[in-house]
Amino acid sequence: MSLFRKIFGTGSEASNEDSLSEYNTPKPADLAIDDLFTFNFKKNGGKFIYCENLNEAKEQFENILEENDWFESEVLCYESKLYNLLDENKLEYTAPVAPKFFFASCENLIADEGSILLSSNQIKQKKPNELPDNMVILATTSQILETKSDGLRVIKKKYDKDYPTNITAIKYFEKVQDEDFLTYGSAAKNLYLLLLEDL
């Protein structure tokens, strides 16, 4: 047996390149739930901006607009609670024809896959591929949950009778190099997450 090891080597001597792929990237052990979300979200290609308060969130939102030259442009937004922020920056959101980006809150943030859980409250009946390629999501740290089933449970409890429809998770924030059956049909989004501390 040792003769074969000397000639052919052992499987444990294989290079790290072969043993690591984008699907089995090692996750740091024992991460807190918010750190796990951040790790997976960034791994998926999302842009993460932590904000300690609402003023900082507004400032970071303006930085995103400036970085992408989105001032005084059209934006797709269905949530009236966010209109004030759009008005402050002279963004047109009533019947946009060619919106530069989508702006919304979310239902939850899913830590184990680094995804954003949305529903008809944010996207009406649109599919992810019908939304603009650029997205800005405003969320809070209390919305981070471990799994998608936790997210669905919270939605069910939160809305009780007026249960939202079209619940979907957006997970891919950059174009996947090699499409496979796991990513087939998913629309990659250029996504900024403004995460507001509320705990």
DARAWO-V174858 format. One record per backbone hydrogen bond with DSSP energy under -0.5 kcal/mol. NH is the residue of the N-H (numbers start at 1). CO is the residue of the C=O. E is the energy in kcal/mol with one decimal. If there is no record, write none. Layout:
nh: {NH & NH}
co: {CO & CO}
e: {E & E}
This chain:
nh: {5 & 6 & 7 & 8 & 9 & 9 & 13 & 14 & 19 & 20 & 24 & 31 & 36 & 37 & 38 & 39 & 40 & 41 & 42 & 43 & 44 & 45 & 46 & 47 & 48 & 49 & 51 & 57 & 58 & 59 & 60 & 61 & 62 & 63 & 64 & 65 & 66 & 67 & 68 & 69 & 69 & 70 & 72 & 73 & 75 & 76 & 77 & 80 & 82 & 83 & 85 & 86 & 87 & 88 & 89 & 90 & 91 & 92 & 93 & 95 & 100 & 101 & 102 & 103 & 104 & 107 & 108 & 109 & 110 & 111 & 111 & 112 & 113 & 114 & 115 & 116 & 117 & 118 & 118 & 120 & 122 & 123 & 124 & 126 & 130 & 131 & 135 & 136 & 137 & 138 & 139 & 139 & 141 & 143 & 144 & 145 & 151 & 152 & 153 & 154 & 155 & 156 & 157 & 158 & 159 & 160 & 161 & 162 & 163 & 168 & 170 & 171 & 173 & 173 & 179 & 183 & 184 & 186 & 188 & 189 & 190 & 191 & 192 & 193 & 194 & 194 & 195 & 195 & 196 & 196 & 197}
co: {1 & 2 & 3 & 4 & 4 & 5 & 10 & 11 & 15 & 16 & 21 & 28 & 32 & 33 & 34 & 35 & 36 & 37 & 38 & 39 & 40 & 42 & 41 & 191 & 46 & 193 & 195 & 53 & 54 & 55 & 56 & 57 & 58 & 59 & 60 & 61 & 62 & 63 & 64 & 65 & 66 & 65 & 89 & 70 & 92 & 101 & 75 & 78 & 79 & 80 & 82 & 82 & 83 & 84 & 85 & 87 & 86 & 73 & 91 & 93 & 74 & 74 & 134 & 76 & 136 & 117 & 117 & 143 & 115 & 109 & 145 & 146 & 110 & 110 & 110 & 170 & 108 & 116 & 168 & 165 & 119 & 119 & 120 & 123 & 127 & 128 & 190 & 102 & 192 & 104 & 137 & 194 & 196 & 140 & 141 & 109 & 147 & 148 & 149 & 150 & 151 & 152 & 153 & 154 & 155 & 156 & 159 & 159 & 161 & 118 & 116 & 169 & 44 & 171 & 177 & 180 & 180 & 183 & 186 & 172 & 133 & 189 & 135 & 47 & 137 & 192 & 49 & 193 & 139 & 194 & 51}
e: {-1.6 & -2.2 & -2.1 & -3.3 & -0.6 & -2.0 & -1.5 & -1.4 & -1.3 & -1.6 & -0.6 & -0.5 & -2.6 & -2.1 & -2.2 & -2.6 & -2.5 & -3.1 & -2.3 & -2.0 & -1.7 & -1.4 & -2.2 & -2.6 & -0.6 & -2.8 & -3.1 & -1.8 & -2.4 & -2.2 & -2.5 & -2.2 & -2.1 & -1.8 & -2.0 & -2.1 & -2.5 & -2.8 & -1.9 & -0.8 & -0.7 & -2.6 & -1.1 & -1.1 & -2.7 & -2.5 & -0.7 & -0.7 & -1.9 & -1.0 & -0.6 & -1.3 & -2.9 & -2.3 & -0.8 & -1.7 & -2.4 & -2.0 & -0.5 & -0.7 & -2.8 & -0.7 & -2.4 & -2.6 & -2.0 & -2.8 & -1.3 & -2.4 & -2.6 & -0.7 & -3.3 & -2.6 & -0.6 & -1.2 & -1.3 & -2.4 & -2.9 & -0.6 & -3.3 & -2.5 & -1.8 & -2.6 & -1.3 & -2.2 & -2.1 & -1.3 & -2.7 & -2.9 & -2.9 & -2.6 & -0.6 & -2.5 & -2.0 & -1.7 & -1.4 & -3.1 & -1.7 & -2.4 & -2.1 & -2.2 & -2.2 & -2.4 & -2.1 & -2.9 & -2.3 & -1.2 & -1.1 & -1.6 & -1.8 & -2.6 & -2.7 & -0.6 & -1.9 & -0.6 & -0.6 & -1.0 & -1.3 & -2.1 & -0.6 & -1.9 & -3.1 & -1.1 & -2.6 & -3.1 & -3.1 & -0.6 & -2.7 & -0.9 & -3.3 & -0.7 & -2.7}
